[in-house]
Amino acid sequence: MTATAALIHDLRARAGYDGTWSVAQDELSDRYDPVDLYRAVYAAGQVSVDRYGPENTGELLALLEQLTGRDYGPEFREAGLFLSHDDRLDLTERFVRLVRCAVVLHLPEPETFRAMLREFRRYDRARLVYLSTFFDTETLVRQCADEYLEVRDAAALRFTVESYLRQLLQRHIVDFEDLAPALLEILRTVARHEGMLPGSRGGAGFDRDADAADDHGNGRADAQRPHRAESRAQALQVLGLGSEPARAEIRDRYRSLMRRYHPDVNPNGLERAKLINNAYAVLINASAADF
């Protein structure tokens, strides 16, 4: 067994039941010639990297290619340790559609939110509790993974797929709140009536920027989302589409833009990727199963 084959075998064993694994750069020096490894690390521009895992598997593959002259991507994928960029685009698109569908099918419960406001006395906290109560992200993660793995026939990737989907939420690449503008407006309306937003008391009216002052708990105010595409016209503009694009055209344009702005390939693309995801979600007809 070659050093790299042994490495892949050991990493698959480490992945265990939750798909997490890591290998320190120092550990690689025990598997490969230290001088060759140092040269590969330098050539790959990874001097500052000290550990590899699901979040930077691509860097490890680049290092191994520098070290051995061979692309081990297929072997890592077969072992369930690596998602290609096409895999990530497909999963991101599927997850955006799934989350958006869950939002569209949700029947808002203003009275429940009003009770949460009265209990927590803070809009941002009540909003977070409301969303976590009615949208089980773990269920959505598993559902998306099931659909993807059935199509791809790649059961070995389950833990890696689920880990990636959770990262989409944690990194706000797929932002649950960005995909629910209409629902959030209902929640804000209830909060205004309850006097829970700055500027909502005494008939002074409501300033959208007022959300920011009341969202210091997590720093993600609704009003701090100035680029959110809340209408079909805005969404079409974001994706650069005409007034009546075909479904295939919408999907192709989405994938083309995400190839450029997905944070996994463009470290500066997060805000743009969120905007693209939101615009794509706005154009989705949730009742169309074949979208």
N, C-alpha and C positions, 0 to 999 in steps of 0.2 A: 504494500500500500504506500503510495507516495505521501509526501508531507502534506500536500494540500488535500488529498483524499482523506487522510486521517483528521485533518483540521475540520473538514466538512462533517465528518462522522461525529466528532466530539461536539461540535456546535449544535448539531441536530439533537444530540442527547441532552445538551444543556437547555434547549428550548422547552423541554418538558411539556407541561400542560397549558402554559399561557403564552407560548411563543416568544418569550423574552430570552435573550442570550447576549453574551458579550465576550470579547477576547481583548486582552491588553496588548498593546504593541510590544511591550517587553516580553510577553509570552511567545510572540512570534519568533523572537530571537532564539528560543529553544527548539524551534521547529525548522528554521532556515538558517543558512549561514549568516551570522551577524553582519559581516561586511556587505554582503549582497543585499541584505535587508535594509541596511542604512542607506545604501545607494538608491534602492527602490523608493524608500520613504522620501528621500530628498528629491528624486526625479518626479514623484507624484505630488510634490508640494504638500506633504502631510507631516512636516516636522512638528507642528503644534498638536497633532492628533495623538492621543495616548490610549484610546479605547474605541473599539468598533462594536456595533450592535445593530438591531433592526432599523434604527434611525439613520445610520450612515453606512449601510451595507455596500452602497455603491462605491464609497471610498475604499473599503476593504477590497472589493473586486478590482478597482483600479490599481491598488497596491500589488495585488497578486499577479495582475497582468504585467506590471512593470518587472516583477520579480521572476516570473516564469515564462513570459512571452505568450501566455495563453489566456483566453477569456473563460472564466469559470462561472459565468452567469447562469448557463443552463444547468450546471450541476447544483448550484446553490438554489435555483428555483425548484428543481426536482426534489431537493431535500426539504423544501418548504421554508427556505430561509430568505428568499429574495423575490421582490416584485419588480418587474421591469417598468419602465416609464409608461408603456402602453397599459400595463396592468393597473397602474396607479390612476391613469386618466379614466379608464373604464370604471374603476371602483368609485372615484370621485363623482363621476357623472351619475352613476347608479344611486349613490348615497344622497346626492342633491335631490334627485327625483323622489326617492323614498321619503326623505324628510319633508319635502314640500307637499307630498301627497298626504302625509300624516297631519300636517298643519291645515291643509285645505279641508280635510275630512273632520277635523276637530270642531265640535259645537261649543263655542265660547260659553263660559259660565260666569257672568259678571257678578252674581251674588256670592259665588265661592271666592272670587278674587276680592270682593269687598270685605268679606270676613277675614281674609288673609291680611289685608291692609290694616284692619282694626287690631289684629293680633300683633303684627310686627311693627306697625307705626312707621314703616319706611317702604316707599314704592319699590326701590331696587330689590330689596329683600323679598317682598311679597311677589314680585314678578318672577324672581328666580325660583321660588317655591312653587308657584303656579306652573311654570314650564316643566319643572322636574316632576311634578305630580301627574301631569297629563301626558307627558311625552317620555316614555321609558327608552332612553338612548341605548341601553344594552340590548333591549329587544330589537330595536332598529338595526343595531350593529350585526346581531346574529342573523336577522332576516336578510340583510344585504349580503352578508357572507354566504348564506345558504344559496341565494339566487346566483351569485357569481360563481361559486364552486360547482353548482349543478351545470351551468353553461360551459365552464372551462374544464370540467372533469378533473379537478386538481385538488383532491381532498387533503393532500399533504400540506397545502398552503393555508389551511383554515386558521391556525393561530397567527400566522403572519398577516393574513388578510384582516382578521379582527383587530389585531394590534394597530394596523395602519388606519382602519376606520376610526378607532378611538383617537388616534393622533390627529385626524382631520378635525375632530371636535375640540380636542385640547388646544390645538394650535389655531383654532378659529378659521381654518381654511374653509370648512363648511360650518357656518355660523348659524345656529338654530334661530337666533333672534333676527338675523338679517333675512331669513327666509319666511318670516312671519310678520310682515309690516302691518297687514290689516288687523291681525290679532292684537299686536302691540298697541295699535291705535285705540282699540276697544279698552284695553287695560289702562291706557293713559286717561281715557275719558272717565272711566270709573274712578281713577285716582284723583282727577281734577274735581269731580263731584264730592269726593271725600275730603278735599282740601289737603291732599297728601303731596302735592307738587308745589315747589316754590312759585309764587306769583299767581296761584289759583284761588287764593282767599280774597274776600272783599270785592269780588267783581272786577278785579284788575286785569282779567283776561289771562291768556296762557301763552307763554313764550316757549317755543320748542327747545331753546337753549336751556330752559330751566331744568330740564331733566338732568343735565350735567351736574348741577349742584347737589342733586339728590341721589346721585349714583356713585358717591365716593367709595362705597363699599367694595366695588369691583372694578371701577374705572372704565366701565363699558356702557356709557350712557347712550340711550337711543338717539339723543340729539347730536352725539359725536359720530354719527354715521352719515355724513353729508352726501356721500356718493351713492347711497342705496337707490337702486332703480325701482321705484314703487309703481310705475305704470308701464303698460305695454309699449308705448311710444319711447319711453326712456330706455327700456330693455332692448328694444330694437336698435336704438342709437348706440348703446354700449357694445353690442355685438356687431355693429356695422352692417345691419341687414335692412332690406327693403321692407315695405309695409306689409307684404303678404308672403313671407318666406315659407317654403315647404319644410316639413319636419326634418327631413334629411339635411336640408340646408342649415337649419338651426343647429342640429347636432354636429355637423361638420365644422361649422364656424366656431362652436363652443370648443371642440377638441383642438382646433387650430390655435385658438387664443390661449388655451390652457397649456399647450406645448411650450408656449413662450413665457407664460407668467406663473405656472405652478411653482410654489416656493421650493420644491425639491430640486428644480433646475434653475430657478431664478431667485436667489436669496432676497432680492428687492421686490419680488412680485406679489407678496401676500395681499396687500390692499387691492391690487388690481385683480388678483384671482378671486377674492371675495366678491368684488363687484361683478365679475363675469359669472360666478356661480349664482348670484342673486338674480342677475338679468336672465340667465337661462331658466331659473326656477319660475320667474314671472311668466315666461312664455310657455310653460308646461301646462297642458290641459290634463289635470289630474285624473279625469275620467277616461282618458285615452290609454288603454293598457298597452297599446303597441307603439307608444311614443318613442 
